[in-house]
Structures are given as structure tokens and as C-alpha cells.
């Protein structure tokens, strides 16, 4: 009779890896989904939403914070979570400054930074 191995490690396609793919996918759409025509520069919904005065930056802060929550759920150390929150806050606050904030949104890519963690 075969014994069952209760200590088996999850496969790379298991729940942990699937969660990482979800985070990477959200970060991609927020920071890199589109190529600026004629360049190799990529932008996402985070930068584009920032062009909408008032509500644009607030709308993309929700999925950005979801990435942070996934990091917390994955057991990321508190110091790293603090850095992730700092990335989101910097992106959100500076993104509200007209013109300069929009350029910052296109370049900073806080979600991609947080997904790497």
C-alpha cells in the first residue's frame, strides 16, 4: 500500500506561484501595458489614469494597494512592506501634481517595483 506524503512541497504552478503571477499581471497593466508609438517607452493605466484630474490617481491606488496586501499575505518582512507602501504613497501623492506628477507617474513605475519584491 502506498503512503501519502503530507510534507510534499507545492509545485511551481501551485497557489504561491499563481498569486505571484496575479501580482505580476496587475503590475504589468498598471505600469507597462502600452508602448508609446515610435519609442520603446512603456506606460500603463497608472500613468494614463493620472492624466484625469482629481480621480485618476485615486482609482489606480486601489490595485496598487492590493499588490501590497498580497505581499503582506505572502509574509514579506515589515521593512519591505513599509518600502512598498512608500512606493505607492510617493506615486499617489506626486501623481496629483499637474504635469510634473504625470511625468513622474510614467517614469516611477511603483507597481512594477513592488511586484518584484
N, C-alpha and C positions, 0 to 999 in steps of 0.2 A: 504494500500500500504506500502511495506517495505521500510525503509530508508537505505541509503548506509552509512556505517561508514568509512569516509575518514581518520580518525585518527587511524585506526587499525594498530597494530604493526606487522612487518613481522614475519612469523613463523620461527622456528629454521632452517627449510630447505630453507629459503629464501636466497636472494642474499648475505647477510653478512656472513651467515654460510657456504654457498658454497665457497665463497672466502677464508674463513679460512681453509676449507678442502683442497683447492688447495695449499695453503701455506704449510700446514702440509704434504701433499703428496710430494711436491718438496723437503722439508727439509728431509723427510724420505729417498728419493732416493739419495740425496746428502750426507747424514751422516750415515744412518743406514740400507741400503738395503740388506747387505750381512752379514752373520755370519762367522767369521773366524773358519774354521774347528777345532774341538776339544776344542773350547773355547766358552764363552758366549759373547765375544767381537764382536761388530758390526762395520762395515765400510760401506762407501758409495762411490759414484762416485767422491766426492770431494777428499777423500784420495787417491783413486786409480788413478785419473787423475793427482794428484800431483807427481806420480811416473814417468810421462812422462816429461822429461826435457824441459824447455822452454815454452811450450804451455799448459801443463796440468792445472796449476793453473789459467792461464788466462781464459781458457774455462769455468771453473766452477764458476768463479767470476760473469759471466753474470746472471745465475739463482739465485745466492746469492744476487745480487743487485735487482733482481726482487722481492724477498721477502721483501727487504727494501722498495721498491716502493709501494708494497701492503700495508705495514704498514703506509706509508705516506697517501695513499688513504683512509685508514680506520680512519684517524685522530689521529694517535699516536702522543703524545706530542714530541716537538722538542728535548728535552733532551733524550728521549728514542730512537728517530731516530738517534741521534748522537752516542749513545751507540751501536746501530745496525750497523751503518757504521763502527764504531771502531772494532766491531767483524769481519766484512768482511775484513777490511784492515789488521788487525792482522793476520787473516787466510791467506790472499793472500800474504802478504809480508814475513812472516815467512815460508810460504809454499815453497818459492823459494830457501831456504837454503837446500843444499843437505843433505840427510839422516835425520838430526835433524828436518828439516822442514817437511819432510814426516811423521815422528813420531808425530810431533805437529798436522799435518792435521788429522791424525787418532784419536787423543785424544780430540782436542779442540771442534769440532762439532758446529761451529759458526752458521750454518743454523738452527740447532735444537734450539739453544739459541734464535735466532731471531724469529723463528716461535712461540715460547712460549709467546712472547710479544704480 
